[in-house]
Amino acid sequence: MKTTHKMFMGLIAILMMYAASVNADNNSATNVSNVIQQSNEQSVQIVTACDGKKKVIVEGYKEGEPMPEQKAREVAKLLTALMGYCEEEITAKIPETEIAIQLSINGDPFISVTAIEELPLVLVHGGKPHTEREKRIWAAELNRMIDTGYKIFHDPTLGTNGISCDMCHPNASNTHPETYPKFQTQTKKAALLRDMINWCIENPQEGKKLSDDDPRMKALEAYIISERTGVILEPGKH
């Protein structure tokens, strides 16, 4: 009976500690949400990075109000630095009257740094390099896209007359993706690699062009570019 009572009390203690931990996490997240909410109600601008996970709160400027070039460059530089932290969700504040930048990482309380160069580097991947497993996953995904592009490049059904890309460009030869963008006489304007891919689909192959976001277009570009691995970029070269 005593043993059962001790086990029961131990379970209660564990549950209480867990509840306290959850409450602490929720409070941290709530604190950051409150800061953003308060910022929305004050004279500030909130600039969000392209990954949607990094935000810079700029005090002293209203939403929609153009910032001076120097301030805008400061914000852009800070966002660029924060983007190095990959999956982390970071909210930064640039106070109107203080020099220090304030950061909140993944909902934690704000900390202060006096310069972008002093950002806590331990945040990058948790202070650890990419694992071999991560590298294998990324390589497999890239190879999958390249392999798909290879198959499309050798598939005559991209057009209507039986001609496939590889018949004119074995192993993607003479495509020179490293020279794009450049002026093309066929289109009479500066063109990207995808523009010339579509030109070939519509003309020699007599097919329908692909949209820029078509997975087949992305795969074709991935395959063609992969065949020129290591070649120096020379946009505009003829």
Buried (B, 14 or more C-beta within 10 A) or exposed (E): EEEEEEEEEEEEEEEEEEEEEEEEEEEBBEBBEEBBEEBEEEEBBBBEBEBEBBBBBBBBBEEEEEBEEEBBEBBBEBBEBBBEBEEBBBBBBBBEEEEBBBBBBBBBEBEEBEEBEEBEEEBBBEEEEEEEEEEEEEEEEEEEBBBBBBEBBBEBEBBEEEBBBBEEBEEBEEBBBBBBEBEBEEEEEEBBBBBBBBBBBBEBBEBEBBEEEEEBBBBBBBBBBBBBEEEEEEEEEE
